[in-house]
Amino acid sequence: MSTMQDYQSSLEDPSSRKFETFSYLPAMDAERIRKQVQYIVSKGWNPAIEHTEPENSFDHYWYMWKLPMFGETDIDTILAEAEACHKAHPDNHVRLVGYDNYAQSKGAEMVIYRGTPV
């Protein structure tokens, strides 16, 4: 049997907090983020960018960066918006979301930039 790893995460230490599934993997580089955007576009989902302060990431709604990019299929445009959000709010977490029109829910969401914990 394999040994399970315990991920230390606590409310008192914002830098230790885990979010979606990807938080348990090594940080995504630009190529992996691009592949996730490609996946969202290939599913026909609408991409959106959200951000929030690290200390508010669990008990507050995340701020929407502009409106969701309904029908946007250009991967470079989506990545540029994520980068613009990160530059405008360098201390915030930035999350990529893929809205599924058919299921009327989020099909995917992942933190692609981690902010600076307070």
C-alpha positions as CSV (number, residue, x, y, z in Angstrom):
1,M,0.0,0.0,0.0
2,S,1.3,3.5,-0.8
3,T,1.9,6.1,1.8
4,M,-0.5,8.9,1.9
5,Q,1.0,12.4,2.2
6,D,-0.6,14.9,4.6
7,Y,-0.8,18.4,3.1
8,Q,-0.4,20.9,5.9
9,S,-3.0,23.6,5.4
10,S,-4.4,26.1,7.9
11,L,-6.5,29.2,8.1
12,E,-3.8,30.9,10.1
13,D,-1.2,30.5,7.3
14,P,-2.6,31.8,4.0
15,S,0.4,30.6,2.0
16,S,-0.4,27.0,3.0
17,R,-4.0,26.9,1.9
18,K,-5.1,24.6,-0.8
19,F,-7.8,25.5,-3.4
20,E,-8.9,23.4,-6.3
21,T,-7.3,20.0,-7.3
22,F,-4.4,21.8,-9.1
23,S,-3.3,23.3,-5.7
24,Y,-2.0,19.8,-4.7
25,L,0.2,19.6,-7.8
26,P,3.4,21.6,-8.5
27,A,2.7,25.2,-9.7
28,M,1.6,25.3,-13.3
29,D,4.0,26.9,-15.7
30,A,2.9,29.0,-18.7
31,E,2.6,25.9,-21.0
32,R,0.4,24.1,-18.5
33,I,-1.8,27.1,-18.0
34,R,-2.1,27.4,-21.8
35,K,-3.2,23.8,-22.0
36,Q,-5.9,24.4,-19.5
37,V,-7.2,27.4,-21.5
38,Q,-7.2,25.2,-24.6
39,Y,-9.2,22.6,-22.7
40,I,-11.8,25.2,-21.6
41,V,-12.1,26.5,-25.2
42,S,-12.3,23.0,-26.7
43,K,-15.3,22.2,-24.4
44,G,-17.1,25.3,-25.6
45,W,-17.0,26.8,-22.1
46,N,-16.9,30.6,-21.5
47,P,-13.6,31.7,-19.8
48,A,-13.6,34.2,-17.0
49,I,-11.0,35.6,-14.7
50,E,-11.5,36.2,-10.9
51,H,-9.2,37.5,-8.2
52,T,-9.2,38.1,-4.5
53,E,-6.8,38.9,-1.6
54,P,-5.2,35.7,-0.1
55,E,-6.8,36.4,3.3
56,N,-10.3,36.5,1.8
57,S,-10.0,33.6,-0.5
58,F,-12.2,31.3,1.5
59,D,-14.9,33.4,3.2
60,H,-15.6,36.0,0.5
61,Y,-16.8,36.1,-3.1
62,W,-14.0,36.5,-5.6
63,Y,-13.9,39.8,-7.7
64,M,-14.7,39.3,-11.3
65,W,-12.1,40.8,-13.7
66,K,-14.3,42.4,-16.3
67,L,-17.1,40.3,-17.7
68,P,-16.8,36.6,-18.6
69,M,-15.4,36.3,-22.1
70,F,-18.6,34.8,-23.7
71,G,-17.7,33.0,-26.9
72,E,-14.0,33.9,-26.8
73,T,-11.9,31.2,-28.5
74,D,-8.5,33.0,-28.9
75,I,-6.2,31.5,-26.3
76,D,-3.8,34.4,-26.4
77,T,-6.6,36.9,-25.7
78,I,-7.7,34.9,-22.6
79,L,-4.1,34.5,-21.4
80,A,-3.5,38.3,-21.9
81,E,-6.6,39.1,-19.7
82,A,-5.3,36.8,-17.0
83,E,-1.9,38.4,-17.1
84,A,-3.5,41.9,-17.1
85,C,-5.5,41.0,-14.0
86,H,-2.3,39.7,-12.3
87,K,-0.4,42.8,-13.1
88,A,-3.2,45.1,-11.9
89,H,-3.5,43.0,-8.6
90,P,-0.1,41.5,-8.0
91,D,-0.8,40.6,-4.4
92,N,-4.1,38.8,-5.2
93,H,-4.8,35.2,-6.2
94,V,-6.0,35.0,-9.8
95,R,-8.3,32.2,-10.9
96,L,-9.3,31.0,-14.3
97,V,-12.9,29.8,-14.7
98,G,-14.6,27.9,-17.5
99,Y,-18.4,28.4,-17.4
100,D,-20.4,25.6,-18.9
101,N,-23.6,27.0,-20.5
102,Y,-25.2,23.6,-20.8
103,A,-24.9,22.6,-17.2
104,Q,-25.2,26.2,-16.1
105,S,-22.3,25.8,-13.7
106,K,-18.5,26.1,-13.5
107,G,-16.9,23.3,-15.6
108,A,-13.4,24.2,-14.4
109,E,-11.7,26.6,-12.1
110,M,-8.1,26.9,-11.0
111,V,-5.8,29.4,-9.3
112,I,-3.2,30.3,-11.9
113,Y,-1.4,33.0,-10.0
114,R,-1.0,33.0,-6.2
115,G,-0.9,36.3,-4.4
116,T,1.4,37.4,-1.6
117,P,0.0,36.3,1.8
118,V,-0.4,38.9,4.4
